[in-house]
Amino acid sequence: MRKLLPVAALAILIAACSGSAFAWSGGPVYDVTDLEPKCAACHSSVTREQNRTEPAGIANFLFMENLHYKAIEEGKGPYQALSPDERQKLLADVKAVDENASVTIAVPASLSPGQDVQVTVTARGGNEIVGVALVDVDLRRKARIIQAEGWQIVGAPKVFDSAGKEQTKWVDGRGALSKNINSAVIWDQKADLAAKRFAAGKVTWTLKAPQQPGTYSMTAVMFYGTEKASPMGRVTVGTTTAARAGTWGNAGRVTFAKPVTVTVR
């Protein structure tokens, strides 16, 4: 019976990624709220490590090389229409996006209970829309929003593009609702693969440290797309440009910043 568990879990994941769960194609523009990495059900994982607490079968299934690269290489599904040379070009472009995508988090290592502190997340790479969120650990299916650990978010996150210009489009989507959420979307992140140029936006949150002394883990999760940065990965759907992988495809990614430890005393 124990050997059947990973297979059953895989079946659930495959069903979710076939169309029953919301995907991040084009960004979570309607989900302007707190976000967790498990929300991106059909995104590929950049590393197996972010699924280290899951059965090995799930970690391997979600890994980008198995969930996305392999489909391109073998010409399956939406990639059947591409010639072998076109698939090679798309794969090279997608890998270039992945190799140049990263997210980092900056926060002081020591704080007093209830102290206000600024946390800055820098997201490099991706294309068009990049999402980031503050969570406690670098586990795709186990991470919780940072507020769950006793941190309070003070006010709206401040979002800046590569040029340092502030964007308010994301938090404006909350309307009259409170804007102290753990997530942000950085718009207009343009990748120029030919020139090897990648955008790098920033998001700054003001947090209030937990009242309970202790040691706390904090990290940032980044969500980004790959295929639309490549001519081979773009398709026209009506009047819009979409990723060749499709709405329920696996061309999106989940990646994490290196977790930091904050001591509250």
C-alpha positions as CSV (number, residue, x, y, z in Angstrom):
1,M,0.0,0.0,0.0
2,R,2.8,2.4,0.8
3,K,4.2,2.2,-2.7
4,L,0.8,3.3,-4.1
5,L,0.7,6.6,-2.3
6,P,3.0,8.6,-4.6
7,V,1.1,7.3,-7.6
8,A,-2.2,8.4,-6.2
9,A,-0.8,11.8,-5.3
10,L,0.6,12.1,-8.8
11,A,-2.9,11.4,-10.2
12,I,-4.3,14.2,-8.2
13,L,-1.6,16.6,-9.4
14,I,-2.1,15.6,-13.0
15,A,-5.9,16.1,-12.7
16,A,-5.3,19.6,-11.2
17,C,-3.0,20.6,-13.9
18,S,-5.3,19.4,-16.7
19,G,-7.7,22.3,-16.1
20,S,-9.5,22.1,-12.8
21,A,-7.2,24.6,-11.0
22,F,-6.5,28.2,-11.6
23,A,-3.2,28.8,-13.5
24,W,-1.0,31.8,-13.5
25,S,-0.9,32.3,-17.2
26,G,-0.8,36.1,-17.7
27,G,-0.5,36.6,-13.9
28,P,-2.9,36.4,-11.0
29,V,-4.6,39.7,-12.0
30,Y,-7.9,38.7,-10.3
31,D,-6.4,37.3,-7.1
32,V,-5.3,40.5,-5.5
33,T,-4.9,39.1,-2.1
34,D,-2.4,37.1,0.1
35,L,-0.7,34.4,-2.0
36,E,1.1,31.2,-1.3
37,P,3.2,29.0,-3.7
38,K,0.7,26.2,-3.7
39,C,-1.7,28.5,-5.5
40,A,0.4,28.1,-8.7
41,A,-0.8,24.6,-9.2
42,C,0.5,24.0,-12.7
43,H,3.8,25.9,-12.5
44,S,7.0,23.9,-12.7
45,S,9.4,23.8,-9.8
46,V,12.8,25.3,-10.4
47,T,14.4,22.8,-8.0
48,R,13.4,19.5,-6.4
49,E,14.5,20.9,-3.1
50,Q,11.4,23.1,-2.8
51,N,9.4,19.8,-2.7
52,R,11.8,18.0,-0.4
53,T,9.0,17.1,2.1
54,E,6.9,15.4,-0.6
55,P,7.2,11.9,-2.0
56,A,10.0,11.6,-4.5
57,G,7.6,10.9,-7.3
58,I,5.9,14.3,-6.7
59,A,9.2,16.2,-6.5
60,N,10.4,14.6,-9.8
61,F,7.0,15.2,-11.5
62,L,7.0,19.0,-10.6
63,F,10.6,19.6,-11.5
64,M,10.8,21.9,-14.5
65,E,13.0,19.5,-16.5
66,N,10.4,16.8,-16.3
67,L,7.2,18.8,-16.3
68,H,8.2,21.4,-19.1
69,Y,11.5,20.8,-20.8
70,K,10.7,17.2,-21.6
71,A,7.5,18.0,-23.4
72,I,9.3,20.5,-25.6
73,E,12.1,18.1,-26.4
74,E,9.7,15.3,-27.3
75,G,7.2,17.5,-29.2
76,K,4.2,16.6,-27.1
77,G,0.9,18.5,-26.8
78,P,1.2,22.2,-27.9
79,Y,4.8,21.6,-29.2
80,Q,3.7,19.1,-31.9
81,A,3.3,22.1,-34.3
82,L,7.0,23.0,-34.0
83,S,9.8,21.5,-36.1
84,P,12.7,19.9,-34.3
85,D,14.8,23.0,-34.9
86,E,12.1,25.2,-33.6
87,R,11.7,23.1,-30.4
88,Q,15.5,23.3,-29.9
89,K,15.3,27.1,-30.2
90,L,12.4,27.3,-27.8
91,L,14.1,25.1,-25.2
92,A,17.3,27.1,-25.4
93,D,15.3,30.3,-24.9
94,V,13.3,28.9,-22.0
95,K,16.5,27.7,-20.3
96,A,18.1,31.2,-20.8
97,V,15.1,32.7,-18.9
98,D,15.4,30.1,-16.1
99,E,19.2,30.6,-15.8
100,N,18.8,34.4,-15.4
101,A,15.8,34.4,-13.0
102,S,16.4,34.9,-9.3
103,V,14.9,36.3,-6.2
104,T,16.5,37.6,-3.0
105,I,15.3,38.9,0.3
106,A,16.9,41.5,2.6
107,V,15.9,41.8,6.3
108,P,17.8,42.5,9.5
109,A,19.0,39.4,11.4
110,S,17.9,40.7,14.8
111,L,14.8,42.7,15.9
112,S,13.0,43.7,19.1
113,P,9.4,42.4,19.7
114,G,7.0,44.6,17.8
115,Q,9.7,46.6,16.0
116,D,8.9,48.0,12.6
117,V,11.2,46.8,9.8
118,Q,11.5,47.1,6.1
119,V,11.8,43.9,4.0
120,T,13.0,44.2,0.4
121,V,12.6,41.5,-2.2
122,T,14.4,41.9,-5.5
123,A,13.1,39.8,-8.4
124,R,15.3,39.5,-11.5
125,G,14.3,37.9,-14.8
126,G,11.0,36.5,-15.9
127,N,8.9,38.2,-18.6
128,E,6.0,40.7,-18.6
129,I,4.4,39.9,-15.2
130,V,6.4,38.6,-12.1
131,G,4.7,37.8,-8.8
132,V,6.4,37.7,-5.4
133,A,5.1,37.0,-1.9
134,L,6.5,36.8,1.6
135,V,6.3,33.4,3.2
136,D,7.9,31.5,6.1
137,V,9.8,28.6,4.4
138,D,11.0,27.6,1.0
139,L,8.5,24.7,0.6
140,R,6.2,24.9,-2.3
141,R,3.3,23.0,-0.8
142,K,3.9,23.8,2.9
143,A,4.8,27.5,3.0
144,R,2.4,29.9,4.8
145,I,1.9,33.6,4.5
146,I,4.3,35.5,6.7
147,Q,1.4,36.8,8.9
148,A,0.8,33.2,10.1
149,E,4.1,33.4,12.0
150,G,3.1,36.5,14.0
151,W,4.4,39.2,11.6
152,Q,2.1,42.1,10.8
153,I,2.2,43.8,7.5
154,V,1.9,47.6,7.9
155,G,0.3,49.3,4.9
156,A,0.6,48.3,1.2
157,P,3.7,46.9,-0.4
158,K,5.7,49.4,-2.5
159,V,6.4,48.0,-6.0
160,F,9.2,49.4,-8.2
161,D,10.1,48.4,-11.8
162,S,13.6,48.1,-13.2
163,A,13.9,51.9,-13.7
164,G,13.0,52.5,-10.0
165,K,9.6,53.8,-10.9
166,E,6.9,53.0,-8.4
167,Q,3.9,51.0,-9.6
168,T,0.5,50.9,-7.8
169,K,-1.5,48.8,-10.3
170,W,-1.4,45.7,-8.0
171,V,-2.5,47.3,-4.8
172,D,-5.0,49.5,-6.7
173,G,-6.8,46.3,-7.6
174,R,-7.8,46.0,-3.9
175,G,-10.0,49.0,-4.3
176,A,-11.3,50.2,-0.9
177,L,-10.1,47.1,0.8
178,S,-7.1,47.1,3.1
179,K,-3.8,46.8,1.2
180,N,-1.6,45.1,3.8
181,I,-1.1,41.9,1.8
182,N,1.9,39.6,1.5
183,S,2.0,39.6,-2.3
184,A,2.9,41.9,-5.1
185,V,3.0,41.8,-8.9
186,I,5.7,43.7,-10.8
187,W,4.4,44.7,-14.3
188,D,6.3,45.2,-17.5
189,Q,9.3,43.0,-16.8
190,K,10.8,42.8,-20.3
191,A,13.2,40.1,-21.3
192,D,15.5,40.7,-24.3
193,L,17.0,37.3,-24.9
194,A,19.0,38.4,-28.0
195,A,20.7,41.2,-25.9
196,K,20.8,39.1,-22.8
197,R,18.9,41.8,-20.8
198,F,16.6,41.0,-18.0
199,A,14.5,43.2,-15.8
200,A,14.9,43.4,-12.1
201,G,12.0,44.9,-10.0
202,K,11.8,45.4,-6.3
203,V,9.1,45.2,-3.6
204,T,9.4,46.7,-0.1
205,W,7.1,45.7,2.8
206,T,7.0,47.4,6.2
207,L,6.5,44.7,8.8
208,K,6.0,44.7,12.6
209,A,8.0,41.9,14.2
210,P,6.2,39.2,16.2
211,Q,5.6,40.0,19.9
212,Q,6.8,36.6,20.9
213,P,10.6,36.3,21.2
214,G,12.1,33.5,19.2
215,T,13.8,32.6,15.9
216,Y,11.8,33.0,12.8
217,S,12.3,31.8,9.2
218,M,11.4,34.2,6.3
219,T,11.7,33.9,2.5
220,A,10.2,35.2,-0.7
221,V,8.6,33.1,-3.4
222,M,8.7,34.3,-7.0
223,F,6.4,33.3,-9.8
224,Y,7.4,34.0,-13.4
225,G,6.8,32.9,-17.0
226,T,9.2,31.7,-19.6
227,E,7.8,31.0,-23.0
228,K,6.5,34.4,-24.0
229,A,10.1,35.7,-23.9
230,S,10.8,33.5,-27.0
231,P,9.4,34.0,-30.5
232,M,8.8,30.2,-30.6
233,G,6.9,30.3,-27.3
234,R,4.3,33.0,-28.3
235,V,1.0,32.2,-30.0
236,T,-1.9,34.5,-30.9
237,V,-5.2,33.8,-29.3
238,G,-7.8,36.2,-30.6
239,T,-6.4,39.6,-30.0
240,T,-3.9,38.5,-27.2
241,T,-0.5,36.9,-27.1
242,A,-0.3,33.7,-25.0
243,A,2.3,31.2,-24.1
244,R,2.5,28.2,-26.3
245,A,2.0,25.9,-23.3
246,G,-1.5,27.2,-23.0
247,T,-3.6,28.4,-20.0
248,W,-3.0,25.1,-18.1
249,G,0.5,24.6,-19.3
250,N,3.7,24.3,-17.2
251,A,5.7,27.2,-18.7
252,G,5.4,29.1,-15.4
253,R,7.8,28.7,-12.6
254,V,8.0,28.7,-8.8
255,T,11.3,29.7,-7.2
256,F,12.4,30.9,-3.8
257,A,14.9,33.2,-2.2
258,K,17.4,31.7,0.2
259,P,15.6,31.7,3.5
260,V,16.8,34.0,6.2
261,T,16.7,33.6,10.0
262,V,15.5,36.5,12.1
263,T,15.9,36.5,15.9
264,V,13.4,38.5,17.9
265,R,14.6,39.3,21.4
